Amino acid sequence: MSIFTPTNQIRLTNVAVVRMKKGGKRFEIACYKNKVMNWRAGAEKDLDEVLQTHSVFVNVSKGQVAKKDDLTKTFGTDDLTEICKQILAKGELQVSDKERHSQLETMFRDIATIVAEKCVNPETKRPYTVSLIERAMKDIHYSVKAGKSTKQQALEVIRQLKETMEIQRAHMRLRLVLPAKEGKRLKEKLKPLLQVVESEDFDEELEMVCLVDPGCFREIDELIRCETKGRGSLEVLSLKDVEEGEEKF
Amino acid sequence: MGLTSLDKIIALQRNPANTRNLCILAHVDHGDQEYLLNLIDSPGHVDFSSEVSTAVRLCDGAIVVVDAVEGVCPQTQAVLRQAWLENIKPVLVINKIDRLIMELKLTSQEAYTHLQKILEQVNAVTGSLFTSKVLEERAEKEKEEEEKEKEKDGDQVYDWSTGLEEADDSQLYFSPDQGNVVFASAIDGWGFSIQQFAQIYSQRMGVRAEVLLKTLWGDFYLNAKAKKIMKGAQAKGKKQLFVQLVLDNIWSLYDAVVTRRDKEKVEKVVTSLGVKVMARDSRHSDPKVLLSAICSQWLPVSQAVLSMVCEKLPSPLDMAAEKVEKLMSVGARRFDLLPEQTQELKKAFLQCSSGEDAPAIVFVSKMFAVDTKALPQNRQRPLTQDEIAQRRELARQRHADRMTADQTATENKMESLTLKDPKPEEEEEQKETFIAFARVYSGLVKKGQRVFVLGPKYDPAQGLSMLPEGCSASDCVPEVPYLSCCSMESLYLLMGRELEELEQVPAGNVLGIRGLEECVLKSATLSTSPACPPFTPLNFEATPIVRVAIEPKHPSEMPKLVRGMRLLNQADPCAEVLIQETGEHVLVTAGEVHLQRCLDDLRDRFAKIEISASKPIIPFRETVVRPPKVDMVNEDLGKQQKVAIIHQVKEEVTQGRSSDTLHVDPSGLVTVTIPNRMATVSVRAIPLPEEVTHLLERSTELIRSLEQVNMSLREGKTVDVSLRTMEAIAGLKAQLENLLQGRKWRNAVERIWAFGPRRYGPNFLLNSVEGYQRLSVWHCLGRGDKAGEAGAAVIRDFDNSIVSGFQLATLSGPMCEEPLMGVCFSVERWDVQSSAVPQHQDSLEENSISHEALANSRVEGSTKTSSEVEGTVAGQSQARRRPEAASADCYRPVSGQLIAAMKEACRRAFQAQPQRLMAAMYTCEIMATAEVLGRVYGVLGKREGRVLHEEMKEGTDMFIIKAVLPVAESFGFADEIRKRTSGLASPQLVFSHWEVISSDPHWVPTTEEEYLHFGEKADSANQALKYMNAVRRRKGLYVEEKIVEHAEKQRTLSKNK
């Protein structure tokens, strides 16, 4: 048994409200869902696909339209379309479900791409593929934070992945040339920072080729510059120590 | 046909004359002689034709089975071709004749014509193989003659038909009267050759068997009145002899037994045939049982086929000299050019003797994996009485021990339990053992014997000169290329799935060898004599073309996958496995069915993990082109419209970044100022001519060594470079100068600053800064190194930052972060305010810093973030500079900023030109018959392929089509083309080059004609845009795409939540 009764509250469905406070007053416009972000990014070019109506409201859910005087006073024009565009560009909005979803997905991919670029399989010295990293990220239930930059999150992911799989950041190959006097002393200091010393040549100068973690680079650079007062030098031979070319079994 | 004892088989192996190498070991009594048949069954699917190749190599003869209803299929052709190439003799079995009776309901007369047609088809295939060979030989001969004739000029008349007429082909064809055709229905258990009927009827009709043999197949009929066999049955409307005497009998038998179920008639037939039928069979409700009971006694299929095999197929002793020469002469080398000792081996081949002194020659055609448990030495055998007693004793003792242990110390129990050694890990790895599938061609092979393993590139002449006289494999062997030694741990007789261990195997037999997995990858030649040449490689009908990337389900199982793929590679003759630079593990297989089997093998046997296969990552390149002269509808772009386009581009750029640090002028010159306003740099992007790009790509290795020489020179060291390298570098320079001509490129080669990306790519940086002289990349050639010293010292110190910025920009372009190709960046202006430069500078340090920045600044998709980075860097620098202005630290960010600025400038300059995507292309050769040509074109067209040319292969009805196809469209191509052409066309894909995709990914209609043609949104498929977006989506970059297309068409949420 159902009798149609008018409800005392009217919910807005499929409306995304964009608000803006300007000149001490609040203005709202009624837009379609999942469209505002596209408009801001420039993917949607048709304004009618974004706006439900070209009128500017004080309160969309109550249907109160803004007064013309207020509009001209705050925006300096009474062209509603122009005002709508301004509000669209600068107003605050609640991000809709699909928008958020696609944003997080894009970030997730981006993080995986960064991780795949920076890391190698330590056994084979070959990079992992992006899809493999993505799967590994899902396995450890990594959730993307929309507020943090993808690069920051990628470093976080690398740390977490190390626990479940064989992965490490690709090493940099450096060549250090140190003057003989400071050579020995400096070497002791550098030792904990160097991962692998590939070759070492000590005649007039100490020349070393070594692999280091990219995170330590700044530290090493600082150390050499300060300790040798500019006489020692450091050269990057390769940024990423990875295997190149195809390999057939 | 029962199982025979092993001893008997060993005894039979010694007699090569009675050996027929064909797989499942079977032994037949035939007349008085006993034969040993090595029968190798091979799969019929096209994807597994590699298995056929491996089998065919080891055989002397082959039974080709053709379906009586379907006739000659593509695979039949392929198989016949393979048999032909390997010089082995085929015999034909036409099977499933019962289908003609039961399914197609043909009359015996119709069936005869049908069978005749099939035979003709098969012979046509053989015939065309033969003619193409003859023509080829003739063409070769002619070429030689022509060369000779060149000096004299005689007007020779060439008659093409002579070659064919001279060659004898009568032995080649299948014909029932030759005795190399058997008609059979294996399901009902019958089969016959003409001979059998000829014998039966010669007694019954009193005609000589030889006469019947000749007339039983063909257009002959029996004149009952004259009691004569006459020619011309068809013309006179009479039944052929074959129909009357053979087919009619079979037809009536089927009619009586299966169709009408006439008990009386059946009995009559049974008695007339002299066959005994068991009461159980005749009462069976399924008439097929009765039928096969009768037939298998009347015309047993096994006997028909086996007697044909024994009579018609050659024994190892009859191996043709031609085949031996073909096996022994690798590649284009002629047999008579091989060393003398090697030629002598031919005798050993032909004799096929198993004497002690004959050199052992073995060919391994494939390696296959066997469960270690299945090996004979590991198999469980029934225990002898003694062993059982021994075991009982042991068990008793163990029991006693346990009792005492229990009594002494109960607490020790725990320890003893935990002490149980954990070795299952080790065992699991040894689960698969590789067995070589091989044949002995000469000599006697013994268990534990040491032999030479000859790789495919081994040269007997070289080997003989390096090895001492009379050296054997058991001696210590000096290093000879492509030669190694190993011992055969055990020899096996292959009995279907079973393996029987053998002590020795004489010549002419097929065997399995264990212990070769270390030195034999897929196939090899083994010999006791170093004079033996490696056999010609197997010719595979299908080459691997289906590529997939394989990944483990759980990333931690990577090592298991790698090991599994290694095993798979060894076990499968046709699968290829490789690791790409991107880290993908790629499996290349012959077809989808083959792929499926490889994946199953990996999952269940070799890797034992869950895996997933996906489309491999497809690489792209980014480039710029000259502004187009015509628009998308081929209308000439007028001056005005051109301006409009540029205006639009400019507007876009300035709208996006209306900042004061960036300026783009209409001609495409981009000027970027670094955030602290200490330096500006102006860059222009210019497309390189296609030939230059190709040249640079070809000489990657050379440029890399050039770069190394330069680097060491810069440090003041001298390196020894071979004269040849220097010449090659000079040659490259000359070629570049040759290609880069015209006003725009004046003196350009001298001004090349660097190559990129990674310092050796197909792009370069051009120094067009006025008044800035620097060492060119060619300075190692020793010219003008003094001139380079002059110039503004101020900016030289930042030289490296510019190069680094350029390297970064070329490594990942703005379209979808793929490397650039064929782009020249010309630096036209570059100012650095001297205050930015500190007093003491170390250019080496500069270098290091630039790289650091390089490492830290990941190429940002959106320019916003990178400008933020720049901003913070600048902020830091200023903050630091205030306290101590002249400190060594202050210059640091300037070089970093310069890198970012240079990169930004390059990207912007790139975007100011018309951008294009470059796709990797395969060249694709397709062999197809005339009927399916149209469908091949259809598939190519659908996948954006382009046909370069097509031609007919001489002497056959095959066309050879050469086409190019984007790699991006190649996934599933081979399979589709096979499906659409019912297997009559087979493509081969090889990577060839990069090609610019002509459509602009950022294109929108601008002119009126374009609006008319494409509409406002231009959403008709833009290939370049599709590729670009796919890559961007994969990498997680921003894709300009609407989340929902139509705002109004979204799902309406319920009112009350």
Interface residues (C-beta under 8 A of the other chain):
Chain A: T7 R11 T13 N14 Y32 K33 N34 K35 M37 N38 A41 G42 A43 E44 E49 V50 K98 E99 S102 T106 M107 F108 R109 D110 I111 A112 T113 I114 A116 E117 V120 N121 E123 T124 R126 P127 Y128 T129 V130 S131 L132 I133 R135 A136 D139 S149 T150 K151 T164 M165 E166 M172 P214 F217 R218 D221 R225 G230 S233 L234 E235 V236 L239 E243 E244 G245 E246 E247 K248 F249
Chain B: A549 E551 P552 K553 H554 P555 S556 M558 P559 V562 M565 R566 N569 E576 V577 L578 I579 Q580 E581 T582 G583 E584 S614 I617 H840 D842 L844 E845 N847 S848 I849 H851 E852 L854 A855 R858 G861 T865 A888 R1033 R1034 K1035 G1036 L1037 Y1038 V1039 E1040 E1041 K1042 I1043 V1044 H1046 A1047 E1048 Q1050 T1052 L1053 S1054 K1055 N1056 K1057
